[in-house]
Amino acid sequence: MKLFKKLAINVHSQVETLANQFENKEALSTSYIREYERIVAQAKVKLARVEAEVDRLAKETAHLEAQAAQWADRARRVHTTDQEKALACVRRMKKAQSDQALVIRELAETRDLKRRMAHDVAQTLRKLDDLKRRHRLLAGRQTCAEALNALQPTEARLPDEVDDLYTRWETDVTARELHNQTVAPETDSLAEDFDRHEEEDDLRLTLEALITPPNETKE
């Protein structure tokens, strides 16, 4: 009996150690996932800022293009009456075109940065999804393994006293169930016969009322 207890304690200790190892791995996996989620969140914030910058530069480019067109139109309108104003308008037009060229170059660079950042975010998201999938899969397998490990017979078998306990318990419960069973009451055949005929008479009257037309009176 002492040998059985000692062996059972050793087996239980090994199972707890294995479970703790699994739990540590699961906790470490969770920390990795949280870190990836933090990285993705930061990257999304930065990407949103770059996207906003792309929109701003695109609007500025359109604004400078409109300005250049406006100064060109003004130069054409006044060149016959005021040469000096016409030259000033041309000067403003060329300044707008020069500024637009710089903004267009910056816009192209920012769009390229946006494309690369979006690619990096997508890759990180795929990695995060893969980590979560593997975490769920391994956590499920761990649960099944622990359940099977608890159900699998070990070298330490249950003593005969345990089997005897459950046998005696089942016997006692069965005896109580049999004791509590009640005998079915005796039936009264005469009363049942009257009840059956009375029910049939009532059904016939109901049927006759259903099939008799409302205006027809019974003689």
C-alpha positions as CSV (number, residue, x, y, z in Angstrom):
1,M,0.0,0.0,0.0
2,K,2.9,2.4,0.8
3,L,4.5,1.5,-2.5
4,F,1.3,2.4,-4.3
5,K,1.1,5.8,-2.5
6,K,4.7,6.6,-3.3
7,L,4.3,5.7,-6.9
8,A,1.1,7.7,-7.2
9,I,2.7,10.7,-5.7
10,N,5.6,10.5,-8.1
11,V,3.3,10.2,-11.1
12,H,1.2,13.2,-9.9
13,S,4.4,15.2,-9.5
14,Q,5.5,14.4,-13.0
15,V,2.2,15.4,-14.4
16,E,2.2,18.7,-12.5
17,T,5.8,19.4,-13.8
18,L,4.7,18.7,-17.4
19,A,1.6,20.9,-17.0
20,N,3.7,23.7,-15.6
21,Q,6.0,23.5,-18.6
22,F,3.0,23.7,-20.9
23,E,1.6,26.6,-19.0
24,N,5.0,28.5,-19.3
25,K,5.1,27.9,-23.0
26,E,1.5,29.1,-23.3
27,A,2.3,32.2,-21.3
28,L,5.4,32.9,-23.4
29,S,3.4,32.5,-26.6
30,T,0.8,34.9,-25.2
31,S,3.5,37.5,-24.5
32,Y,4.9,37.1,-28.1
33,I,1.4,37.7,-29.4
34,R,0.9,40.8,-27.3
35,E,4.2,42.2,-28.4
36,Y,3.3,41.6,-32.1
37,E,-0.1,43.3,-31.5
38,R,1.7,46.3,-30.0
39,I,4.1,46.5,-33.0
40,V,1.2,46.2,-35.4
41,A,-0.7,49.0,-33.5
42,Q,2.3,51.3,-33.7
43,A,2.9,50.5,-37.3
44,K,-0.8,51.3,-38.2
45,V,-0.6,54.6,-36.4
46,K,2.5,55.6,-38.4
47,L,1.0,54.3,-41.6
48,A,-2.1,56.4,-41.0
49,R,0.1,59.5,-40.5
50,V,1.9,58.8,-43.8
51,E,-1.4,58.3,-45.6
52,A,-2.6,61.6,-44.2
53,E,0.6,63.2,-45.5
54,V,0.0,61.7,-49.0
55,D,-3.5,63.2,-49.0
56,R,-2.1,66.6,-47.9
57,L,0.7,66.6,-50.6
58,A,-1.8,65.6,-53.3
59,K,-4.1,68.5,-52.3
60,E,-1.1,70.9,-52.2
61,T,-0.1,69.7,-55.7
62,A,-3.5,70.4,-57.1
63,H,-3.6,73.8,-55.4
64,L,-0.2,74.9,-56.8
65,E,-1.3,73.6,-60.3
66,A,-4.4,75.7,-60.0
67,Q,-2.3,78.8,-58.9
68,A,0.0,78.4,-61.8
69,A,-2.9,78.2,-64.2
70,Q,-4.5,81.3,-62.6
71,W,-1.3,83.4,-62.9
72,A,-0.9,82.3,-66.5
73,D,-4.4,83.4,-67.3
74,R,-3.8,86.8,-65.6
75,A,-0.6,87.3,-67.6
76,R,-2.5,86.7,-70.8
77,R,-5.2,89.1,-69.8
78,V,-3.0,92.1,-68.9
79,H,0.1,91.7,-71.2
80,T,-1.4,94.1,-73.8
81,T,-2.2,96.8,-71.3
82,D,0.4,96.4,-68.6
83,Q,3.6,94.6,-69.5
84,E,5.1,94.9,-66.0
85,K,2.1,93.2,-64.4
86,A,2.2,90.5,-67.0
87,L,5.8,89.8,-66.2
88,A,5.0,89.7,-62.4
89,C,2.2,87.3,-63.2
90,V,4.6,85.1,-65.1
91,R,7.0,85.3,-62.2
92,R,4.3,84.0,-59.8
93,M,3.3,81.3,-62.3
94,K,6.9,80.0,-62.5
95,K,7.2,80.1,-58.7
96,A,4.0,78.0,-58.4
97,Q,5.2,75.6,-61.0
98,S,8.6,75.2,-59.2
99,D,6.9,74.7,-55.9
100,Q,4.6,72.1,-57.5
101,A,7.6,70.2,-58.9
102,L,9.1,69.9,-55.4
103,V,5.8,68.8,-53.9
104,I,5.3,66.3,-56.7
105,R,8.7,64.8,-55.9
106,E,7.9,64.7,-52.2
107,L,4.6,63.1,-52.9
108,A,6.2,60.4,-55.0
109,E,8.6,59.6,-52.2
110,T,5.9,59.6,-49.5
111,R,3.7,57.3,-51.6
112,D,6.6,54.9,-52.0
113,L,7.1,55.0,-48.2
114,K,3.4,54.4,-47.7
115,R,3.6,51.4,-50.1
116,R,6.6,49.9,-48.2
117,M,5.0,50.5,-44.8
118,A,1.7,49.0,-45.9
119,H,3.6,45.9,-47.1
120,D,5.4,45.6,-43.7
121,V,2.1,46.0,-41.8
122,A,0.5,43.3,-43.9
123,Q,3.4,41.0,-43.3
124,T,3.3,41.6,-39.6
125,L,-0.4,41.0,-39.6
126,R,0.0,37.7,-41.4
127,K,2.7,36.7,-38.8
128,L,0.4,37.7,-36.0
129,D,-2.5,35.7,-37.5
130,D,-0.2,32.7,-37.8
131,L,1.0,33.1,-34.2
132,K,-2.6,33.2,-33.0
133,R,-3.6,30.2,-35.1
134,R,-0.6,28.2,-33.8
135,H,-1.4,29.3,-30.2
136,R,-5.0,28.1,-30.5
137,L,-4.0,24.8,-32.1
138,L,-1.3,24.0,-29.5
139,A,-3.4,25.2,-26.6
140,G,-6.2,22.8,-27.8
141,R,-3.7,20.0,-28.3
142,Q,-2.3,20.7,-24.8
143,T,-5.8,20.5,-23.3
144,C,-6.5,17.2,-25.1
145,A,-3.1,15.8,-24.1
146,E,-3.6,16.7,-20.4
147,A,-7.1,15.2,-20.5
148,L,-5.9,12.0,-22.1
149,N,-2.9,11.9,-19.7
150,A,-5.4,12.1,-16.8
151,L,-7.5,9.3,-18.2
152,Q,-4.7,6.9,-19.3
153,P,-3.9,4.1,-16.8
154,T,-0.5,4.4,-15.2
155,E,1.7,1.8,-13.7
156,A,0.2,2.6,-10.3
157,R,-3.1,0.7,-10.3
158,L,-6.0,1.5,-8.0
159,P,-6.1,-0.7,-4.9
160,D,-8.8,-3.3,-4.6
161,E,-10.3,-1.3,-1.7
162,V,-11.3,1.5,-4.1
163,D,-13.1,-0.9,-6.4
164,D,-14.8,-2.5,-3.5
165,L,-16.0,0.9,-2.2
166,Y,-17.7,1.7,-5.5
167,T,-19.2,-1.7,-5.7
168,R,-20.7,-1.4,-2.2
169,W,-21.9,2.1,-3.0
170,E,-23.7,1.0,-6.2
171,T,-25.3,-2.0,-4.3
172,D,-26.6,0.3,-1.6
173,V,-28.1,2.8,-4.1
174,T,-29.7,0.0,-6.0
175,A,-31.3,-1.4,-2.8
176,R,-32.7,2.0,-1.9
177,E,-34.1,2.4,-5.4
178,L,-35.9,-1.0,-5.2
179,H,-37.1,-0.2,-1.7
180,N,-38.7,3.1,-2.8
181,Q,-40.5,1.6,-5.7
182,T,-44.3,1.7,-5.2
183,V,-46.7,-1.0,-6.1
184,A,-49.1,0.1,-8.8
185,P,-52.7,0.6,-7.5
186,E,-55.3,-2.0,-8.3
187,T,-57.5,-1.1,-11.2
188,D,-61.3,-0.9,-11.0
189,S,-62.5,-2.6,-14.1
190,L,-66.2,-1.8,-13.5
191,A,-65.5,1.9,-13.1
192,E,-63.3,1.9,-16.1
193,D,-66.0,0.3,-18.2
194,F,-68.6,2.9,-17.2
195,D,-66.1,5.7,-17.9
196,R,-65.4,4.3,-21.3
197,H,-69.1,4.1,-22.3
198,E,-69.8,7.5,-20.9
199,E,-66.9,9.0,-22.9
200,E,-68.2,7.3,-26.1
201,D,-71.7,8.7,-25.5
202,D,-70.3,12.2,-25.0
203,L,-68.3,11.8,-28.2
204,R,-71.4,10.7,-30.2
205,L,-73.4,13.7,-29.0
206,T,-70.6,16.0,-30.0
207,L,-70.3,14.4,-33.4
208,E,-74.1,14.6,-34.0
209,A,-74.0,18.3,-33.1
210,L,-71.2,18.8,-35.6
211,I,-73.0,17.1,-38.5
212,T,-76.5,18.5,-37.9
213,P,-77.3,21.7,-39.8
214,P,-78.0,24.7,-37.6
215,N,-81.6,25.2,-38.9
216,E,-82.6,21.6,-38.6
217,T,-84.4,20.7,-35.4
218,K,-84.3,17.2,-34.0
219,E,-87.8,15.6,-33.6
